[in-house]
Amino acid sequence: GYNAYFQDLFASPRRSHISPHLKWEGWFATLGDIGTLKGKVPTGVTAGILRLLRYGSRSQLEALAELAGREEGFDDKALTLEARKRLQRVLEKAHKAGKVTEEEVLDGVLQLGVAHMWFEESTEDEMLDCFERAKEEFVRLLGEDSAKAVNAAYKVAWQTLRVDERITEFRRLWEMA
């Protein structure tokens, strides 16, 4: 099962207008047991999360990143970034072993770039390295007019160009999409 403390702390109806059981139940189930609750003092939740970050499977890391993320989860920027970093290492290793496609790896690179963008303490270089790698590799793999290449190019343009250059680039990308 999943950890009741973690669920109550982050996914209680007090924190979300949507029933957490409907929205996050699958992710909690994927995480597995991540700690215990003794009295009112949580024990092991942090250790459980750290264990997932170090030894978690791809599906566990994806669930953790989604739960911690800005789009669907709790908006924990630091945890999202750490989960995405570890997930990217898992994807790269799996790709070398022939277990995931290059496209899946590049999807992870793009998501890692977004996590760097949200986390204020990340450097702009870390973020741009991810976006530029994703753009170049998606263009090589799928073509310049593919949706994923256009999305990555948009992220690079948004971060690097002056306003007038950005508008020109956005128009070009819009025509390609």
Buried (B, 14 or more C-beta within 10 A) or exposed (E): EBBEBBBBBBBEEEEBEEEBEEBBBEBBEBBBEBBEBEEEEBEBBEEBBEBBBEEBEBEBBBBBBBBBBBEEBBEBBBBBBBBBBBBBEBBBEBBEEEEBEBBBBBBBBBBBBBBBBBBEEBEEEBBBBBBBBBBBBBBEBBEEEBEBBBBBBBBBBEBBBEEEEBEEBBEEBEEBE
